[in-house]
Amino acid sequence: MLSLTVSERLALKGRAHALNPTVMIGNAGLTEQVLKEIAQTLKIHELIKIRVMAERPQREAILAEICTQLNAAPVQHIGKIL
């Protein structure tokens, strides 16, 4: 998982504010196909929002799994939006 400096995180939060979620994770959870979709979307857009329909502990685990698998850095987690 990548780590960001405070200034990098603030800059990305500003850019992400206007974004809509581009990937949605439903009841099936984080499947291999969803992970591939996230990877592809990250390559295209660099910064994405993901909507997760799960309880908070599951959302945190999903975020950690995505960041670990794709060598990405989490910017912000508010409610069901990662």
Sine and cosine of phi, psi and omega as CSV:
sin_phi,cos_phi,sin_psi,cos_psi,sin_omega,cos_omega
0.00,0.00,0.74,-0.67,0.05,-1.00
-0.97,0.25,0.39,-0.92,0.10,-0.99
-0.85,-0.53,0.50,-0.86,-0.04,-1.00
-0.89,-0.46,0.50,-0.86,0.13,-0.99
-0.97,0.23,0.23,-0.97,-0.01,-1.00
-0.88,0.48,-0.68,0.74,-0.02,-1.00
-0.92,0.38,-0.60,0.80,0.06,-1.00
-0.90,0.43,-0.69,0.73,0.00,-1.00
-0.89,0.46,-0.68,0.73,0.02,-1.00
-0.90,0.44,-0.66,0.76,0.02,-1.00
-0.90,0.43,-0.67,0.74,0.01,-1.00
-0.93,0.36,-0.59,0.81,0.07,-1.00
-0.87,0.49,-0.65,0.76,0.03,-1.00
-0.89,0.45,-0.68,0.74,0.03,-1.00
-0.93,0.38,-0.58,0.82,-0.08,-1.00
-0.97,0.24,-0.33,0.94,-0.09,-1.00
-0.81,0.59,-0.67,0.74,-0.07,-1.00
-1.00,0.08,-0.10,1.00,-0.05,-1.00
-0.98,0.22,0.50,-0.86,0.17,-0.99
-0.98,-0.22,0.43,-0.90,0.04,-1.00
-0.85,0.52,0.74,-0.67,-0.01,-1.00
-0.97,-0.22,-0.31,0.95,0.02,-1.00
-0.76,-0.66,0.63,-0.77,0.02,-1.00
-0.83,-0.56,0.77,-0.64,0.03,-1.00
-0.96,-0.29,0.89,-0.46,-0.08,-1.00
-0.99,-0.11,-0.50,-0.87,-0.08,-1.00
-0.91,0.42,-0.43,0.90,-0.01,-1.00
-0.95,0.30,-0.25,0.97,0.02,-1.00
0.99,0.15,-0.36,-0.93,-0.05,-1.00
-1.00,0.07,1.00,-0.08,0.02,-1.00
-1.00,-0.02,0.18,-0.98,0.03,-1.00
-0.88,0.48,-0.63,0.78,0.01,-1.00
-0.91,0.42,-0.66,0.75,0.03,-1.00
-0.91,0.41,-0.65,0.76,0.03,-1.00
-0.88,0.47,-0.64,0.77,0.06,-1.00
-0.90,0.43,-0.65,0.76,0.02,-1.00
-0.90,0.45,-0.67,0.75,0.03,-1.00
-0.90,0.44,-0.69,0.72,0.01,-1.00
-0.87,0.49,-0.70,0.72,0.00,-1.00
-0.91,0.42,-0.68,0.73,0.00,-1.00
-0.92,0.40,-0.61,0.79,0.05,-1.00
-0.90,0.43,-0.61,0.79,0.03,-1.00
-0.89,0.45,-0.60,0.80,-0.03,-1.00
-0.97,0.22,-0.73,0.68,-0.17,-0.99
-0.97,-0.25,-0.33,0.95,-0.03,-1.00
0.95,0.32,-0.63,0.78,-0.01,-1.00
-0.77,-0.64,0.85,-0.53,-0.04,-1.00
-0.70,-0.71,0.31,-0.95,0.15,-0.99
-0.92,-0.39,0.59,-0.80,0.00,-1.00
-0.81,-0.58,0.77,-0.64,0.08,-1.00
-0.99,-0.13,0.78,-0.62,-0.03,-1.00
-0.86,-0.51,0.84,-0.54,0.03,-1.00
-1.00,-0.09,0.97,0.24,0.00,-1.00
-0.46,-0.89,0.17,-0.98,0.04,-1.00
-0.96,0.28,0.32,-0.95,-0.11,-0.99
-0.80,0.60,-0.76,0.65,-0.01,-1.00
-0.87,0.50,-0.60,0.80,0.03,-1.00
-0.93,0.37,-0.63,0.77,0.02,-1.00
-0.88,0.47,-0.67,0.74,0.02,-1.00
-0.90,0.44,-0.64,0.77,0.03,-1.00
-0.92,0.39,-0.64,0.77,0.02,-1.00
-0.90,0.43,-0.69,0.72,0.02,-1.00
-0.87,0.49,-0.71,0.70,0.01,-1.00
-0.89,0.45,-0.65,0.76,0.00,-1.00
-0.91,0.42,-0.69,0.72,0.02,-1.00
-0.87,0.49,-0.74,0.67,-0.03,-1.00
-0.90,0.44,-0.62,0.78,0.01,-1.00
-0.94,0.35,-0.75,0.66,-0.05,-1.00
-0.90,0.43,-0.61,0.79,-0.11,-0.99
-0.97,-0.24,0.10,1.00,-0.03,-1.00
0.78,0.62,0.79,0.62,-0.02,-1.00
-0.91,-0.42,0.22,-0.98,0.02,-1.00
-0.91,-0.42,0.74,-0.67,0.08,-1.00
-0.96,0.27,0.66,-0.75,0.01,-1.00
-0.98,-0.19,-0.75,0.67,-0.05,-1.00
-0.35,-0.94,0.52,-0.85,0.04,-1.00
-0.73,-0.69,0.96,-0.29,0.02,-1.00
-0.83,-0.56,0.89,-0.45,0.01,-1.00
0.85,0.53,-0.81,-0.59,-0.04,-1.00
-1.00,-0.05,0.11,0.99,0.00,-1.00
-0.96,-0.26,0.82,-0.57,0.05,-1.00
-0.96,-0.28,0.00,0.00,0.00,0.00
